[in-house]
Amino acid sequence: MLDYIRRLRHEMDSKDYHACVPLLKEYKDFLEKIIENTPNDVEAACQLAAIYMELRMKTEVSKNLLEKVLQNDNEISGEEKVRTYTNLAWYYEDYGDLDLCREYLEKAIALTPSVPNAYDALGRLYSNGDNTDNALSLFRVAAKLGNELKYQYNYAVSLYQNNLLQEAKDFFEDLLITNENNPLILYGLGVCCYALNDKKSAVVFANRVVAVKENEDVNESQIADLFYLCDEPFQHNAMYDNCKWGYYTDASWLGPYFYCLSVQKKTDELVQKFTEVIDEKKQNINDWENESDPEYTDEDKQERIQCLEKEKVDIESVYHRIVAEGFKPEVKINIGFIYGCYMIDCPRHQRIE
Protein backbone atom coordinates (compact mmCIF):
# COMPACT_ATOMS: atom_id res chain seq x y z
CA MET A 1 0.00 0.00 0.00
CA LEU A 2 2.77 2.43 0.87
CA ASP A 3 4.32 1.92 -2.55
CA TYR A 4 0.99 2.72 -4.23
CA ILE A 5 0.49 5.78 -2.01
CA ARG A 6 3.92 7.15 -2.94
CA ARG A 7 3.34 6.56 -6.63
CA LEU A 8 -0.08 8.20 -6.46
CA ARG A 9 1.23 11.24 -4.62
CA HIS A 10 3.96 11.63 -7.25
CA GLU A 11 1.51 11.31 -10.15
CA MET A 12 -1.10 13.60 -8.60
CA ASP A 13 1.52 16.27 -7.97
CA SER A 14 2.79 16.13 -11.56
CA LYS A 15 -0.09 15.01 -13.82
CA ASP A 16 -3.69 15.94 -14.49
CA TYR A 17 -6.54 13.87 -13.08
CA HIS A 18 -7.24 11.77 -16.19
CA ALA A 19 -3.60 10.70 -16.43
CA CYS A 20 -3.85 9.40 -12.84
CA VAL A 21 -6.99 7.33 -13.37
CA PRO A 22 -5.21 4.12 -14.55
CA LEU A 23 -3.08 3.99 -11.39
CA LEU A 24 -6.12 4.79 -9.21
CA LYS A 25 -8.01 1.88 -10.77
CA GLU A 26 -5.03 -0.42 -10.36
CA TYR A 27 -4.79 0.51 -6.67
CA LYS A 28 -8.56 0.01 -6.28
CA ASP A 29 -8.30 -3.55 -7.61
CA PHE A 30 -5.33 -4.21 -5.33
CA LEU A 31 -7.23 -3.01 -2.24
CA GLU A 32 -10.40 -4.90 -3.11
CA LYS A 33 -8.40 -8.15 -3.21
CA ILE A 34 -6.94 -7.40 0.24
CA ILE A 35 -10.40 -6.82 1.70
CA GLU A 36 -11.74 -9.92 0.00
CA ASN A 37 -9.11 -11.98 1.83
CA THR A 38 -9.00 -9.97 5.09
CA PRO A 39 -12.32 -8.14 5.58
CA ASN A 40 -11.17 -6.57 8.87
CA ASP A 41 -8.17 -4.75 7.38
CA VAL A 42 -9.08 -1.20 8.46
CA GLU A 43 -6.19 0.49 6.67
CA ALA A 44 -7.12 -1.15 3.35
CA ALA A 45 -10.79 -0.22 3.84
CA CYS A 46 -9.96 3.41 4.62
CA GLN A 47 -7.66 3.61 1.61
CA LEU A 48 -10.25 1.99 -0.65
CA ALA A 49 -13.01 4.35 0.48
CA ALA A 50 -10.76 7.28 -0.42
CA ILE A 51 -9.91 5.80 -3.81
CA TYR A 52 -13.62 5.31 -4.54
CA MET A 53 -14.14 9.01 -3.88
CA GLU A 54 -11.15 9.94 -6.03
CA LEU A 55 -12.62 7.85 -8.86
CA ARG A 56 -15.76 9.98 -8.47
CA MET A 57 -18.02 7.24 -7.25
CA LYS A 58 -20.95 8.25 -5.05
CA THR A 59 -20.09 9.32 -1.51
CA GLU A 60 -22.51 6.70 -0.24
CA VAL A 61 -20.23 3.90 -1.52
CA SER A 62 -17.30 5.08 0.61
CA LYS A 63 -19.54 5.83 3.57
CA ASN A 64 -21.15 2.40 3.54
CA LEU A 65 -17.77 0.66 3.30
CA LEU A 66 -16.51 2.32 6.47
CA GLU A 67 -19.79 1.88 8.31
CA LYS A 68 -19.39 -1.85 7.63
CA VAL A 69 -15.89 -1.73 9.12
CA LEU A 70 -17.31 -0.33 12.35
CA GLN A 71 -19.71 -3.24 12.66
CA ASN A 72 -16.70 -5.28 13.84
CA ASP A 73 -16.24 -2.85 16.73
CA ASN A 74 -14.61 -5.40 19.06
CA GLU A 75 -12.01 -6.47 16.51
CA ILE A 76 -10.46 -3.08 15.71
CA SER A 77 -8.16 -0.94 17.82
CA GLY A 78 -8.84 2.52 19.19
CA GLU A 79 -6.39 4.02 16.71
CA GLU A 80 -8.20 2.30 13.84
CA LYS A 81 -11.52 3.62 15.12
CA VAL A 82 -10.16 7.17 15.21
CA ARG A 83 -8.96 6.84 11.63
CA THR A 84 -12.35 5.47 10.51
CA TYR A 85 -14.36 8.04 12.49
CA THR A 86 -12.40 10.96 11.05
CA ASN A 87 -12.71 9.71 7.48
CA LEU A 88 -16.42 9.02 7.95
CA ALA A 89 -16.94 12.54 9.28
CA TRP A 90 -15.47 13.89 6.05
CA TYR A 91 -17.74 11.66 3.94
CA TYR A 92 -20.82 12.68 5.92
CA GLU A 93 -19.96 16.36 5.52
CA ASP A 94 -19.63 15.79 1.78
CA TYR A 95 -22.93 13.89 1.92
CA GLY A 96 -24.58 16.89 3.61
CA ASP A 97 -25.30 15.22 6.96
CA LEU A 98 -23.58 17.63 9.36
CA ASP A 99 -25.10 16.05 12.45
CA LEU A 100 -23.42 12.69 11.78
CA CYS A 101 -20.26 14.49 10.68
CA ARG A 102 -20.16 16.22 14.06
CA GLU A 103 -20.94 12.97 15.89
CA TYR A 104 -18.03 11.10 14.29
CA LEU A 105 -15.58 13.92 14.91
CA GLU A 106 -16.62 13.99 18.56
CA LYS A 107 -16.09 10.21 18.74
CA ALA A 108 -12.60 10.55 17.26
CA ILE A 109 -11.63 13.25 19.75
CA ALA A 110 -13.04 11.27 22.68
CA LEU A 111 -10.70 8.38 21.87
CA THR A 112 -7.46 10.30 21.42
CA PRO A 113 -6.18 13.88 21.77
CA SER A 114 -3.74 13.54 18.85
CA VAL A 115 -5.96 14.33 15.85
CA PRO A 116 -5.58 18.05 15.06
CA ASN A 117 -7.57 17.66 11.83
CA ALA A 118 -10.59 16.40 13.80
CA TYR A 119 -10.37 19.26 16.33
CA ASP A 120 -10.05 21.79 13.52
CA ALA A 121 -12.95 20.37 11.50
CA LEU A 122 -15.20 20.17 14.56
CA GLY A 123 -14.30 23.73 15.54
CA ARG A 124 -15.35 24.91 12.10
CA LEU A 125 -18.70 23.12 12.42
CA TYR A 126 -19.32 24.65 15.84
CA SER A 127 -18.44 28.10 14.49
CA ASN A 128 -21.22 27.88 11.94
CA GLY A 129 -23.75 27.78 14.79
CA ASP A 130 -23.94 29.53 18.14
CA ASN A 131 -21.20 27.46 19.75
CA THR A 132 -18.26 29.81 19.16
CA ASP A 133 -16.87 29.41 22.70
CA ASN A 134 -16.48 25.66 22.28
CA ALA A 135 -15.15 26.24 18.77
CA LEU A 136 -12.39 28.45 20.15
CA SER A 137 -11.22 25.77 22.58
CA LEU A 138 -11.18 23.19 19.76
CA PHE A 139 -9.17 25.45 17.48
CA ARG A 140 -6.77 26.15 20.34
CA VAL A 141 -6.08 22.43 20.76
CA ALA A 142 -5.67 21.95 16.99
CA ALA A 143 -3.14 24.80 16.91
CA LYS A 144 -1.14 23.17 19.72
CA LEU A 145 -1.21 19.70 18.15
CA GLY A 146 -0.64 20.53 14.49
CA ASN A 147 2.13 22.46 12.78
CA GLU A 148 0.19 23.17 9.59
CA LEU A 149 -0.55 26.83 8.93
CA LYS A 150 -4.29 26.23 8.63
CA TYR A 151 -4.54 25.16 12.29
CA GLN A 152 -2.71 28.27 13.49
CA TYR A 153 -4.63 30.55 11.12
CA ASN A 154 -8.04 29.12 12.05
CA TYR A 155 -7.27 29.63 15.73
CA ALA A 156 -6.53 33.31 15.03
CA VAL A 157 -9.81 33.60 13.10
CA SER A 158 -11.69 32.03 16.01
CA LEU A 159 -10.11 34.55 18.40
CA TYR A 160 -11.43 37.31 16.13
CA GLN A 161 -14.91 35.75 15.95
CA ASN A 162 -15.00 35.63 19.76
CA ASN A 163 -14.18 39.36 19.85
CA LEU A 164 -10.72 38.74 21.34
CA LEU A 165 -9.43 41.29 18.88
CA GLN A 166 -6.04 42.15 20.34
CA GLU A 167 -5.20 38.48 20.87
CA ALA A 168 -6.23 37.73 17.30
CA LYS A 169 -4.11 40.58 15.96
CA ASP A 170 -1.09 39.45 18.02
CA PHE A 171 -1.48 35.88 16.78
CA PHE A 172 -1.73 37.00 13.14
CA GLU A 173 1.40 39.10 13.64
CA ASP A 174 3.27 36.06 14.94
CA LEU A 175 2.18 34.09 11.88
CA LEU A 176 3.30 36.88 9.58
CA ILE A 177 6.91 36.52 10.75
CA THR A 178 7.31 33.27 8.83
CA ASN A 179 4.59 33.94 6.22
CA GLU A 180 5.28 37.56 5.28
CA ASN A 181 3.44 37.60 1.95
CA ASN A 182 0.52 35.36 2.84
CA PRO A 183 -2.61 37.26 1.70
CA LEU A 184 -4.92 35.55 4.21
CA ILE A 185 -2.75 36.59 7.15
CA LEU A 186 -2.28 40.11 5.79
CA TYR A 187 -6.03 40.46 5.31
CA GLY A 188 -6.75 39.05 8.77
CA LEU A 189 -4.39 41.61 10.26
CA GLY A 190 -6.07 44.39 8.31
CA VAL A 191 -9.52 43.40 9.54
CA CYS A 192 -8.27 43.17 13.14
CA CYS A 193 -6.69 46.63 12.88
CA TYR A 194 -9.97 48.05 11.56
CA ALA A 195 -11.90 46.39 14.40
CA LEU A 196 -9.43 47.95 16.84
CA ASN A 197 -10.06 51.40 15.29
CA ASP A 198 -6.64 51.57 13.62
CA LYS A 199 -7.79 52.36 10.09
CA LYS A 200 -4.40 53.64 9.00
CA SER A 201 -2.72 50.29 9.68
CA ALA A 202 -5.70 48.43 8.19
CA VAL A 203 -5.18 50.30 4.89
CA VAL A 204 -1.47 49.42 4.93
CA PHE A 205 -2.30 45.73 5.21
CA ALA A 206 -5.04 45.99 2.57
CA ASN A 207 -2.50 47.49 0.16
CA ARG A 208 -0.08 44.67 0.96
CA VAL A 209 -2.77 42.15 0.01
CA VAL A 210 -3.28 43.99 -3.29
CA ALA A 211 0.48 43.85 -3.93
CA VAL A 212 0.60 40.03 -3.65
CA LYS A 213 0.68 38.75 -7.21
CA GLU A 214 -1.58 35.89 -8.33
CA ASN A 215 -3.56 36.08 -5.11
CA GLU A 216 -6.52 33.69 -5.20
CA ASP A 217 -7.10 33.51 -1.44
CA VAL A 218 -8.60 36.97 -0.90
CA ASN A 219 -10.88 38.34 -3.61
CA GLU A 220 -11.29 41.91 -4.80
CA SER A 221 -14.65 42.28 -3.08
CA GLN A 222 -13.17 41.45 0.34
CA ILE A 223 -10.34 43.97 -0.11
CA ALA A 224 -12.80 46.58 -1.41
CA ASP A 225 -14.93 46.14 1.72
CA LEU A 226 -11.92 46.83 3.94
CA PHE A 227 -11.03 49.97 1.96
CA TYR A 228 -14.65 51.11 2.19
CA LEU A 229 -14.80 50.71 5.96
CA CYS A 230 -11.50 52.55 6.28
CA ASP A 231 -12.89 55.54 4.35
CA GLU A 232 -10.80 55.00 1.22
CA PRO A 233 -13.42 55.54 -1.52
CA PHE A 234 -10.97 55.77 -4.44
CA GLN A 235 -9.25 52.51 -3.54
CA HIS A 236 -12.60 50.81 -2.92
CA ASN A 237 -13.84 51.55 -6.42
CA ALA A 238 -10.46 50.82 -8.00
CA MET A 239 -10.72 47.23 -6.75
CA TYR A 240 -13.88 46.72 -8.84
CA ASP A 241 -12.73 48.80 -11.82
CA ASN A 242 -9.52 46.77 -12.14
CA CYS A 243 -11.11 43.38 -11.50
CA LYS A 244 -10.54 40.86 -14.31
CA TRP A 245 -13.88 39.11 -13.97
CA GLY A 246 -16.33 41.85 -13.08
CA TYR A 247 -19.10 41.60 -10.51
CA TYR A 248 -22.80 40.89 -10.64
CA THR A 249 -24.67 44.18 -10.71
CA ASP A 250 -26.85 44.20 -7.62
CA ALA A 251 -27.48 46.78 -4.90
CA SER A 252 -25.24 45.07 -2.32
CA TRP A 253 -22.03 46.16 -4.05
CA LEU A 254 -23.35 48.96 -6.26
CA GLY A 255 -24.54 50.88 -3.18
CA PRO A 256 -21.02 51.29 -1.73
CA TYR A 257 -19.68 51.94 -5.24
CA PHE A 258 -22.20 54.74 -5.82
CA TYR A 259 -21.51 56.16 -2.35
CA CYS A 260 -17.75 56.27 -3.02
CA LEU A 261 -18.32 58.20 -6.25
CA SER A 262 -20.64 60.57 -4.39
CA VAL A 263 -18.21 61.43 -1.58
CA GLN A 264 -15.48 62.03 -4.17
CA LYS A 265 -17.83 64.50 -5.91
CA LYS A 266 -17.63 62.48 -9.12
CA THR A 267 -21.18 63.36 -10.09
CA ASP A 268 -20.85 62.71 -13.82
CA GLU A 269 -19.31 59.28 -13.25
CA LEU A 270 -22.02 58.46 -10.72
CA VAL A 271 -24.83 59.36 -13.14
CA GLN A 272 -23.08 57.50 -15.97
CA LYS A 273 -22.57 54.33 -13.92
CA PHE A 274 -26.15 54.38 -12.67
CA THR A 275 -27.51 54.89 -16.18
CA GLU A 276 -25.39 52.07 -17.60
CA VAL A 277 -26.51 49.63 -14.94
CA ILE A 278 -30.22 50.48 -15.24
CA ASP A 279 -30.05 50.29 -19.04
CA GLU A 280 -28.42 46.87 -18.73
CA LYS A 281 -31.18 45.67 -16.38
CA LYS A 282 -33.86 46.93 -18.75
CA GLN A 283 -32.19 45.12 -21.64
CA ASN A 284 -31.95 41.91 -19.63
CA ILE A 285 -35.64 42.14 -18.73
CA ASN A 286 -36.53 42.73 -22.39
CA ASP A 287 -34.38 39.76 -23.46
CA TRP A 288 -36.22 37.45 -21.06
CA GLU A 289 -39.60 38.78 -22.14
CA ASN A 290 -38.72 37.79 -25.71
CA GLU A 291 -36.92 34.55 -24.86
CA SER A 292 -38.03 31.82 -27.29
CA ASP A 293 -35.82 28.91 -26.20
CA PRO A 294 -38.18 25.98 -25.39
CA GLU A 295 -35.79 24.95 -22.60
CA TYR A 296 -37.35 27.72 -20.47
CA THR A 297 -40.95 27.48 -19.33
CA ASP A 298 -43.16 30.55 -18.96
CA GLU A 299 -42.77 30.12 -15.21
CA ASP A 300 -38.97 30.13 -15.52
CA LYS A 301 -39.04 33.29 -17.60
CA GLN A 302 -41.46 35.07 -15.30
CA GLU A 303 -39.39 34.16 -12.25
CA ARG A 304 -36.24 35.55 -13.88
CA ILE A 305 -38.02 38.74 -14.97
CA GLN A 306 -39.34 39.34 -11.44
CA CYS A 307 -35.84 38.85 -10.03
CA LEU A 308 -34.34 41.37 -12.48
CA GLU A 309 -37.11 43.88 -11.83
CA LYS A 310 -36.51 43.65 -8.08
CA GLU A 311 -32.78 44.16 -8.61
CA LYS A 312 -33.54 47.22 -10.73
CA VAL A 313 -35.84 48.70 -8.05
CA ASP A 314 -33.27 48.03 -5.29
CA ILE A 315 -30.51 49.71 -7.30
CA GLU A 316 -32.69 52.74 -8.05
CA SER A 317 -33.65 52.98 -4.38
CA VAL A 318 -30.09 52.95 -3.01
CA TYR A 319 -28.93 55.37 -5.71
CA HIS A 320 -31.64 57.95 -4.93
CA ARG A 321 -31.02 57.64 -1.17
CA ILE A 322 -27.31 58.31 -1.68
CA VAL A 323 -27.95 61.31 -3.94
CA ALA A 324 -30.78 62.83 -1.90
CA GLU A 325 -29.81 61.94 1.69
CA GLY A 326 -26.09 61.19 1.61
CA PHE A 327 -26.99 57.66 2.72
CA LYS A 328 -23.98 55.44 3.46
CA PRO A 329 -24.72 51.75 2.79
CA GLU A 330 -23.68 49.35 5.51
CA VAL A 331 -20.94 46.81 4.83
CA LYS A 332 -20.16 43.89 7.12
CA ILE A 333 -16.75 42.29 7.13
CA ASN A 334 -15.44 39.00 8.42
CA ILE A 335 -12.47 36.65 8.16
CA GLY A 336 -13.06 33.16 6.81
CA PHE A 337 -11.50 29.88 7.87
CA ILE A 338 -9.14 27.78 5.82
CA TYR A 339 -11.18 24.67 5.16
CA GLY A 340 -8.96 22.11 3.50
CA CYS A 341 -9.31 18.34 3.40
CA TYR A 342 -9.19 16.54 6.74
CA MET A 343 -9.71 12.99 5.46
CA ILE A 344 -6.78 10.99 6.86
CA ASP A 345 -6.55 8.66 3.84
CA CYS A 346 -7.05 11.23 1.09
CA PRO A 347 -4.68 10.20 -1.74
CA ARG A 348 -3.93 13.85 -2.45
CA HIS A 349 -3.15 14.97 1.09
CA GLN A 350 -2.28 12.00 3.29
CA ARG A 351 0.98 11.99 5.16
CA ILE A 352 3.62 9.51 4.13
CA GLU A 353 5.54 8.56 7.26
N, C-alpha and C positions, 0 to 999 in steps of 0.2 A: 504493500500500500504506500509506503513512504516513497518508493521509487516512482510510482504513478503520480503522487502528489507533487514531487519535485519537477517531474516532466510537465505536468499540467501548469504549475506556476510559471515555468519558463515559457511555455507556449502562450499562455494568457497574457503574459507581460510583453510578448513580442509579435503576436499575430492577432488577426481579427477573429471574431467569434466563429465564423463558419469554418475557418481553417483549423479550429480546435475541436470541432465536433467529432471527427473520427477518433481522436484519443479519448474524448469523453465517453463515447459509446464503447470503446474497448475497455475502459476502466469500469463502466457500468456492468458489462458482461462478467468481468473478473470478480466484482463484488457480489453479484447475484449468485455466482457459483460458491463463494465463501459462505454466504447465508444459507444456501441450499444444504450445505454440509454441516454448518455450525450455526443454527438459527439464533443462538444467544450471543453471537459476536456483536457487541454493542458498537465498537469502533467501525466495523464494516457497515452496520446498519446506518449509523450517523453519516458516514461518508456517502453511502448509496442514496440516502434521502437528499443530500446536497447535490449529488450528480443529477438526480431526477429533476431537481429545480433548475439546474444549469442547462439541462436539455429541454427546458421549457415545458415540462409536463405539468399537470395541474398540481397546485399546492396540496390538494387533498391526498394525493398519492404519497408524498413525503410525510405528511402529517400522520396518515394512517399507519405507515411503516413504523414510525417511532412510537406511536401509541401501542402498537403490538409488542414492541420491545418492552415496554413498561408493564405489560401483563405478567411478565416473569420477574416481578418485583423482588422476590426472595433470592434470585439467582444473579443479580447484578450488584456491583459495589456502589457505595455512595458517590464516588468520583464519576462512575459511569452514569448514575442518575443525574448528577449535576450537568454533565455534558448533554444528556438527552433532554432534560428540562429546558436548558438554555436554547438549544436548537428548536425545540417545539414552540417555545415562546415566539421565536422569530417567525416560524411558519404560521402561527395563529395570528400574529400581527399582520402578516401578508394576507392572510385569509379574511381579515377584518373583524376577528373576534378578540377585542382588546381585553375583555374580562378574563378569558382563558390565558391570553398572553401574560397578563399581570399575575395570574395564579401560578403559572409555571416559573416565572422569574422569582416570585416569592419563595417557591419551593427550592429553587436552586440556591438562593441566598441562605435559606434556613439550614441547608446541609453543609455549606462551607463559606468562609469569608473571603476566599481567594478568587472570586470571579468578577473583576472590575466591569466587564462588559454587561453582566447581568445587573449590577448596581446602577450603572449608567443608563441602561435601557429602562429600568423600572423608575428611576428618577425622572426621566423624560415623560413617561406615562403619567406619573403623579402630577407633574407640572402642567399637564393639559387640563387638569381638573382644579379642585380647590385645595389640593394637598401639598402646597408649595413648601411648607415647613418640613414635612417628611422627605420631599424631593431633595431639599438642600442637604439633609443628612446623608442621603444615598449618594448624591454627587460628591460629597466630601470624602466618603469612603472610597469611591471609584478613583478619585484623584490621588488618594494615598496609595492605593493598590497598583494602579496602572501608570506607566510612563508615557503612554500615547498622549499627544497634544489634545485630542478631543476630550479626554477625561478632565484635564486641567481647565480647558476652555469652558466646558459645560458647567463646571463648578463655579467659575467666575460669572457665567450667565445667571446661574441660580442665585448667587449672592445679589446680583442686580435685581432679579425678579422679586427677591425678598426685601427689597429696599435697603439692603446693606451696601449703600452706594460707595462709600469710601473704601470698604473692604474689597468690593468688586474692582474698583479702579486700581487699587494697590496690586491686586492679583493679576490683572491684565498687564500692568506695568512690569511685573516680574516675568510674565510670559514673553513680553516684547524684547527682553534682553537677548534671548536666544532665537527669537522669531521676528526680527526687526522690520521685515517687509510683509508680514502676514496681514492681508486686508481685513480679515475677521477680527483680529486682535486690535488693529488700528481703529476699526469702526467701533468696536466695543468700548475702547478708551474714549473715543469721541462722544459716544452716547452718555457714558458715565460723567464726563466733564460737563456736558450740557445739563444733566440731571443735578449736578452739584453747583449749577449757576456759574460755571466757568466757560462762557461761550467762546471766548478768545481761543482757549486751548482746544475746544471742540472743533473749531474751524480749522485749526492747524492739523488735527488728526484727519478730518474729512478731506483736506487737500492731499494728505499723504496717501489716503486710500485712492484718490483719483490718479495719483502719480504711479501707482502700481500697474505695470503693463500686464495685459492679458488677464485681468482680474475677473474671474467668474463667480467669486464667492459673495461679493457684495454688489448688488445691481444699482443702476443709475437712480432708480426711484428711492432707494434707501438713503443714498448719499444726498439726493436732492432734499429729502425730508429733513435731514440734519442741518443742511444749509438754511432751509426755510425757518426752522426753529431758532437758529442762531442769528436771524435777521440779516441774511445775506441773499437778497432777492436776485441779484445778477447771477450769482453762482448757482442758485437754485434752478433758474430757467435755463442756464447754459447746460446743465446736466441733461435736460430733455432735448434741447436744440441739437446737441452733439451726439445724441444716442444713435447707434447704428440701426436699431430695430424699430424705433418709434414706440408710442404707447397708445393704448386704446382710449379714444376720446370720450371720457365721461367726466362728470362733475367732481369726482373725488380728487383727481389730479389737475383738472383744468381750473378749479377754484383757486388753489394756491398759485398756479401759473398766472392767472389773470390778476390776482392780488399783487404779485411781484412786479408785473408790468405797471400796475396802478401806482404803487408807492415810488417807482422810479420815474413817474410822470411820463411814461411812454404811451401816451394816449392813442396815437395813430396806430402803433403796433397792437395795442389792446383791442381796438375796434376791428383791425384787420384780422387778428387771430380769431376773435369771436365770430366775425362774419364768415370766415373760412369754415369753421367748425359747424356752424348752423347750416350753411349751404351743403356741406357734406352730409349732415344728418337728413336734410330734406331730400337729397339725391338718393340716399340709401332707402328712405321710406318709399320714394317713388319707384325705385328698382324692385322692391318687394311687392308693391301693389301691382306691378306688371310682370311679376315672375311667372313664367309659363312652364317651368320644369315640372314634369309629373311626379318627380321624386318628393315634392313638397305638397302637402295637403293644404286646403284652405285654412284649416286650423293652425298649421305650422306657420303659414304666411301671416295670419292675423296676430299670432303670438309674437312673432318677430317685429311686426309693425308697431304693436303696442309697446314693446320694449324700447324701440328706437324713439318713439314719440315721448315716452317718459324721460329718456336720456336728454332729449332736446329741451323739454320743459325744465328739467333740473339744471341744465347748463345755463339756460336763459335766466333762471331764478338767481343762481349764484352770481352771475355776471352783473345783473341789475342791482343786487344788494351791494356788491363791491363798488360799483360806480356811484350809487346814490347814497350809501350809508358808510362807506369805508370799511365794510365788513371784512374781517380777517378769518378765513376758513380755518377750522381746527385740524391739526395734524397730530396723530399719535405715533410714537416711535417705540421700537422694542429691539431687543437683540435675540436672534434665534440660536437654537442649539445646533451643534454638529451632530447629525444623525448617524450615518455610517452603518455598516453591516456589523451585527454582533453575533451572527451564527458562528459557532466554534469551528464547524467543519466546512465552511464556505471555501470552495476551491480557489477563489480569487483572493481571499484574505487570511486564510488559516496560517497559523504559525508553524514553521518547520523547525522543530527542536533539534 
